[in-house]
Amino acid sequence: MQYQWVLFDADETLFYFDSKGGLKSLLARYGHDMTEQCFSDFQAINLKLWDQYHLGQIDMLALQQGRFAHFGRQFGVEPTTLNSQFQDAMVDNCPPMVGAHELLHSLKGRAKLGIISNGFKAMQPGRLAKAGWHEIFDLVVTSEEAGIAKPDPAIFHYSFEKMGGQPQKALMVGDNPHADVAGGAGVGLDTCWFNRHGKARPDGITPTFEVSALSDLQALLA
């Protein structure tokens, strides 16, 4: 194995992220059905806020409050409470990505494994346990915990401190060419772009590897 550490993004890399299913479960809790328009309106706000968060324009609390402000007024519930309930619902709406089990078990014992996610800290233990991965990872870091999001170098350096120092050879794997690939490369990591939808490579993005399936990465690291 050429790498001491293999670091993964979480959402849409190791886990599918079915936000529609999560929102449907949340609304059902309050006796409301979810329409396509309802989900579309939520996503328009949600994705805009996530973009602002990744750019460092807002913090995690503003993201939590902003994306559930409308439903908070409608239900008479604090937006942060709705956000926590949504995270709980998402544990059941984040199945492992195809090939993730096989990849992780092929790497365990050959390299240390970590997660660096721009997601919420509270979500991770439940879905890792549900996937049977609670003993797989040597490191789990979220931007909520670190106080800064990928691609900012600070979240990687925060992770390196927890890893006992920056490893000589480490690989960052993720689906976001900016947060994961550019972010990882910016701190000297090799990178793998998990491009399962066959998107065009953005200008200035040069991953060490590019794969469309996790099984392809497993073969590369065999």
N, C-alpha and C positions, 0 to 999 in steps of 0.2 A: 504493500500500500504506500503510495507516494505522499499521502496526506496524514498529518498528525491529528487534524480536526476536520470534520465535515460539518458545516453550519448550514442550517436550513431556514428559509422563511416558512411560515406556517400556512396562512390562508391562501388557497389556490396553488399551493405547492405540495404540502403534506396532506392537507385537508381540502375537500370541497367546501365552499362557503355558501350555503343556501340561505341568503338573507330573506328571500321571499317566504320560505318555509318558516323561518324564525319570526318574521313579522306577523304571519298568519296565526301562529301559535300565541303570540302576544296579544293580538287583537281579540282572539277568541276568549282569552282570559277575562276580557271586559265586555263580552257579549256582542262583539262586532265581527261581521264578515269582512274579509279583505277583497277589494275589487282590484282589477288591473290598474285602474286610474289611481287608486289609493297607493299602491306599491310604486307606481311611476313617480308620483308626487314625492313620496318619501325618498326614493333613490336620488331624485334630482337634488334634493337638499343634502342628503347623506354624502353623496359622492363629492359635491362641492366642498363640504366641510372637511372631508378626508383630504382633498387636494390642499386645502388651506393648512391643515395640520401638518402634512408632509413638507410643506414649504416653510413651516415654522411661524405661520401667521396667527395661529390660534393654538391654545393648549388643549389637553385632553378633556378637561372639564367643560370647556366651551363646546367642544365636539359633542360630548354626551348631552349637554343641555340643549344645544341647537337642533339636533336631529329629532328630538322628541318633544320640542316645545309645543307644536301643534296638538299632538295627542295628549300632552299634559294638560293643556287648556280644555280639551274636549272631555277628558275623563276625570279632571280634577285631581290629578296625581302629579307629583314632582317628576320632572323629566329625568332626573338622575335615577329615580326609582324605576321608571320605565326602562331606562337603559340597562339597569341591573337585571331586570326581568327578561329583557331581550337577550342578554348574554346567557342567562340560564336556558332559554329556549334554544339558543344556537348550539348548545352542547349536543342536542339531539338532531341538529341539522347541519352537522359538519362531519360527514363520514370520511374515512381515509381515502386519499387519492388512489386510483388504480396503480398498483405497483409499489406503493409506499411500504407496505409490510415487508415485501420481499427485499426491497432496497435496504431498508434499515437493518433487517436481520442479517443481510449479507455484509454490512459494514461493522456491525457491533462486534467489538473485540479486536478489530483491525485498525480502528481509528476512534477517537473520542467524537461524540455526536452532540450537537447543540442546536438550539432554536434561537434565532433573533427575529422577533416579530414586532410589527408596528401595531399590534392588537392590544387587547385588554388582558391584564394579568389574571383576573378572576376566571376567565374562560379556560385557561390552559390546563389546570389540573383535572377538571372534569372530562374534557374531551381526550386528554392523553390517557386517562384511566379507561375511558370507554373504548378506546382503540387498542388497549392492552400495551400501551407504550410508556407506562409510568416509571419503568425501570430502564428504559432505553437511553434516555438523554442524560448527559453529564452536565448540561447547561441549558437553562431556559431563561431568556431575557426578553422582556417586552418594553416597548417605548414608554408605556405608562410608568413602569418601574424606573427606567433610566432617566425619564424626564426629557427625552429627545428622540426624534424619529429618524429612521433611515431615510435618505442617504447621508445624513449628517455623520461625519467621522466620530463624533462624540459617543454615539451609541455603540459603535464597534470598539472603541477604546474602553468604554465601560465594561463591555463583554470580555475584552482581553484581560482586564484586571481580575475578573471572576475566574478566568481560565488559568490564572497564574502567570500571565504575560503573553505577549503576542507570539503565536507559534511560528516556526520558520516556514512551514508549509501547511496552508489551510485552504479549504474550498468553500465558497459561499454559493448556495443554490437557491434560486428563487424565480418567481414568475414575473417580477417587475424589473424591467431593464434599467430603470433609473434608481429605484431604492436599493435593489439587490445587486445588480451587476455593476453599475457605476459606483454605488456606495461601497461595495466590497473592494472593487479595484482601486478605489481612492485611498484605501488603507493598506494596500499591498497584498490583498488576497487574490488567489485564482478564483474565477467565477464560472458558474454554469447557469445559463439562461434556460429555464424550463418554459419553452414556448409551445405549449400544446395546441394553441389555436393558429399556429403558422403566421403570426404577425410579421410585418416587415421590420427589420432591425432599425431602430432609430439612429440618426446620424450621431456619430461620436461614441457609440456603444459597441465595444468589442469584447465579448465574453471569451473566456478560455475555451469553453465548450458551449454548445447549444444543442438541446435535445427536445424532442416533441413528446417523449414518454419517459417515465422514471425507469422503466426497464432498460432504456438506452443508456442512461447514466450508470445503472448497475453493471452493464456490460463494459463500459469505459473504465470503471473502477475495479473490475474483477482482478 
